[in-house]
């Protein structure tokens, strides 16, 4: 039997949809919100990621068209293997220690008050990972990766894509010389870690640090176990997209080929049919959240992402409390990344 941590419930973000049967959208696509339906779409071979067209070498479109994230089924295994091979040389324990060291340094330089979003959430994970992936200047990689991440999803405006072209070129110059697919997937690991890690660190800081009215109290529990529930209840990536390549039956609905699917992790992670007391923090749940995906497209860097976030949050939990200022979030339909989240030294 699992124990409920003695916190208030973590309510859903206001625009999180309820768990319900598949719902048709005005654009003709469908939204999936139930755990079983979302997991089925993630693991069904006929539900495919939208593919990005390749572009000129060293540009944003080249990166999108070469990373495993946006690859067609026939190219995905080799490209994913390139990313996994790069991560295999990176020890999660060393990442955690480096993230903690960088966090301590940032706190000591901040003189008692620090904005987690601006000083830690993107900078620490990208810098720690870049140095271990062999980039020549990890500090220079941070702003370049941030620019690319802002335009990474297809549909970015022309100005953001132009800035990202320059940033991709910078990252290519910093990375070790490798064949194009290996190089792109090395850079892709950094880009995919950027906003997702920032959102995870932001959620952890918001929910695991003592609130302003409990400045001398500690939120109980081990960071690693608690973070799994924070990841479920306030996921940094709230959903993802798929397109059906053949007729598929999901949630009792027959969906023809070419149907766009929006898979809502934030709703599925609170499905009462799967998670008893879905809004409560219960670190020993047997069923995992879907935030890192599932199946052969699941996130290959889950252990590394968690290690980076835990390294930051262990230090913040030991030394800080949340400041009595509101937490603001960046505007984005599917990412939940804080724009400002202040902490103060205890």
N, C-alpha and C positions, 0 to 999 in steps of 0.2 A: 504494500500500500504506500502511495506517495504522500509526502507531507506538503501542505501548502505553505509557502513562505508568508510571513506575516506582513504583507504590504497591502495597500489598497489595490483593487483590481486595475489592470491596465486597459482602459477603454479603447475601442477601435478609433482610428483616425476618422473624422466626421464623414468623409466620402467613401469609406469602405463599404462595398455592397454586402448585403446579407447573403448567407449561403442559401441557394435556391437552385431549381433546375436550370439548365442552359437558357439564356435569355437572348433573343434576337436584338441586334442593334439597328439603329436607323440606317447605317451604311451597308446593311445586309450581312455583316459578320455576326458572330455569336460570342457572348461572354460566359465563361465557365467559372463558377465560384465554389462548388463543392469539392471537398478533398479528393474523393474518388474520381470525379470527372477531370480535375486538373492533373492528377497523377496519371490517369489514363492517357490524356493528351500528350504529356511529357514523354511517355514510354511507347506510344503508338508510332510505328515506323511511317505511317501515312500522314502524320501530323508533323510538318517540317518547318524549320526556321525560314523566315524570308531571306532569300539569297541576295548578297550584294554583288554587283557587277565589278570586275577588276578595272583598274585604272593605271595611269602612268606610274612607273617605279618611283618610290619615295614620296608618294602623295597620300592624302587621306583615303582616296578611293582605292589606291593600291593596297593600303593596309586593310580596309574593310573587305576587299575582294580576296584577300589572301589568308586572313586569320580563320581559325576553325569556327569561331562564333557565327559567322555568316556564310559558311561554306555549304555547298550541296552535298548530298549523302555520299557520292562517290569520292569526294576529296576530303571529307571531314576526318576519317580515321588517321590518315597520314599527318594532317595538320595538327590534330589534337595530340598525336604522339610527340610531335615536335615540342609542344608546350609542356607536356608531361615530363619529357626528358630534361627540359630546362629546369623545371621545378624539382626534379629528383636530386639535383645537385645543391638544393637549398634546404638547410636544416630548419624546420619550424621552431625548434628551441632557440637557435641562434637569432632568428627573426624576432621572437618574443623578447629576448634579452636586449637586442638592439633597439626595438621599439620602446622598451622601458627606459633605456639610457637616453634616447632622444627626448622622451617626455620629461624626464628629470631635468635635463638641460634647459628645455623650454620653460619649465616652471621656475627654475632658478633665475632665468633671465627676465621673467615677467614681473618680478617683485610683488607677488601676492595675488594678482588677478590676471586671468588669461581667458581668451576666447578660444575654445576648443576647435571651433570650425575653422578659424583663420590660422591658428598656430600648430594644430596637431592633426586634425581629422584626415586631411589629404597628404600633408607634408610628410608625416612620420611613416605611414605605410609605403608611400612611393619611394622615399629616400632609402628606407631599409631594404626594400625589395630590389631597387635599381642597383644598389651596390653589390648585392649578392648575385644578380643576373649578369654582372660583368660590365655594366655601363661605366664609361671612363670618368664621368663626373656626375655623381648621384644628386648633388645639389642642383646642378643645371637641368637634370632630368625632370625635377619636380614641376616647374612651371610649364615645360613642354608637354608632359603627360596630362596636366590639368587642362590645357588648351585642347588637346586632342580628345580627351574624354567628353568635353562639352559639346563636341560636334560628331561624336562617334556613331550615334544612331543615325541611320539614313533619314533624310528629311531636314537636316540642319540647314540654316540659311546660308546664303552665299558668302557673307562676310566671315561667319564662324568657320566655314569650310576652308576659306582662303587662309585664315590664321592657322588652322590645323595643318594645312599643307606645309607651311613653313616649320611648324613644330614637329611634324613627322620627319622632315628632312634633318632637323636637329637631332632627333633621337637616333636616326640611322647613323649619323656621324659619331654618336657617342657609343653605340653598341659594338660588340665584337664583330668582326667580319664573318658572315655566315651565308649559306645559300638563302635566296630570297624568302622561301617559306619558313625556314628556321628563324630568320631575322624578324619577319613580320609577326610570328607567333610569340617571340620573345618580347617584342614591344607590346603586342596585344595583351600579354599577362599584366603588364604595368597599367595599361589603359583600363582594363576590366577591373583591376583592383582599386582604382582611384576613387570613383564615386561610391562604389559599393562599400568599400572599407570606411570611407568618410561617413556614410549613413549608419553603418554598424557601430562605429565609435560614438557618433552622436547619440544614437539610441541608448547605448550603454551608459554614457555619461548622464543622460537625462533620467534613466530609470534606476541606475545602480548607485549613484552618488546621493548622500543625504540631502534632502530638500532644505531650502533656506530656514524653515522653522524648526529644523532638527539638526542644527549645526554641530552639535557634539555627539550625535548618534550615528551609528554605522548601520548601513543596510546589511542584514546578515546573509552569510552564505559565500560559497566559493565562486569566484568570477567565472570560471569555465562552465560550471553547471548552470549558473544563473543566466549567462549570456545566451545559452541555447533557447531559453524561454523568451528573452528579449528579442532574439532573432525571429521567433515565432509571432510574438505579439505586436512588434513594431518593426517589420522587415524593411531594410534599406531599399530592396528591390521589391516593389509591390505587385509586379506582374510581368508577364512576358507574352510574346506573340508567336503564333504558329499559323500555317496555312495547310489545308488538307490537300494531299496529292491524289487521293482517291476517295470514294464514298466511305465515310466512317460513321459509326453509331456511337455517340457519346451521351451519357446521361439520358438515354431513352429517345434521343433525337437523331434522325438520319441527316447527316451533313454531306452534301455533294462535294466533289473535287473543286478546289479553288475557293473554298470558304475560309475567310479570315477568322482566327480565334484569338481572343484575349483571355489569357489565363491569369486569374487574380489570386496570387499567393496570400495576400493579406486577408481575404475572405476565407480561403480554404484552410489556412492555419488556425482559424477559430471555428471550424466546423464542429458543432455540438455532437454530431454523430460519431466523431473520431476523438475529440478532446473533451472529457468531462470538465465542467466548470471552465469553459474555454477562455474566459478573461482573467483567470487567476494564474499566478506564477507557481508552477509545480515543476521543479527542476528534474524530476526523475521520470518524466513521461516516456512511455515505451515507443510511441510513434514519433518520427522526426518531422520537423517542419519541412515545407517544400521550398523554402526560400532559395536554397542552393540548387534547385532543380532535381531531376531524377533521370534515370536511364542513361543512355550513352552520351547524352548532351549535358549531363549534370556538371556542375562547376568542378574543374580539375584541381583548383587551388583552395578548396574548402579548409583544409588543415592549416594552410599558410595564412589565409585571411583571418581565421580565428586566432591564430598565434599573434598576429600583428595587433589585432584589437585587444586581446587580453593583456599584451605587454603594456599598452597605453592605459587601459582601464585599471589594472592592478595599481599602478602608480597614482592615478587620480583618486581611486578609492581610499588609498592610504593617506593622501595628503590634502584632499580638497573636499569641498562641498559645492553644491550648485549655488550660483549667485541669485539674488532675488530679482532677476530680470527675465522678461519673457524669452522663450526659445522661438526663433524665427526659422522658417524653412525656405529653401530655394524653390521657385516655381517649376514643377515638372509633373507630368501626369502619372509616371510610374516609379520615380525615384523619390526617396524621402531623405534628403540630406540637409542638415542644419546650415542656415546662413549665418547664424550667430547663436552661440551657447556659451555663456560665461561661467567660469568657476573661480572660487577664491580659496586661498590656502586656509586650512583650519587653524 
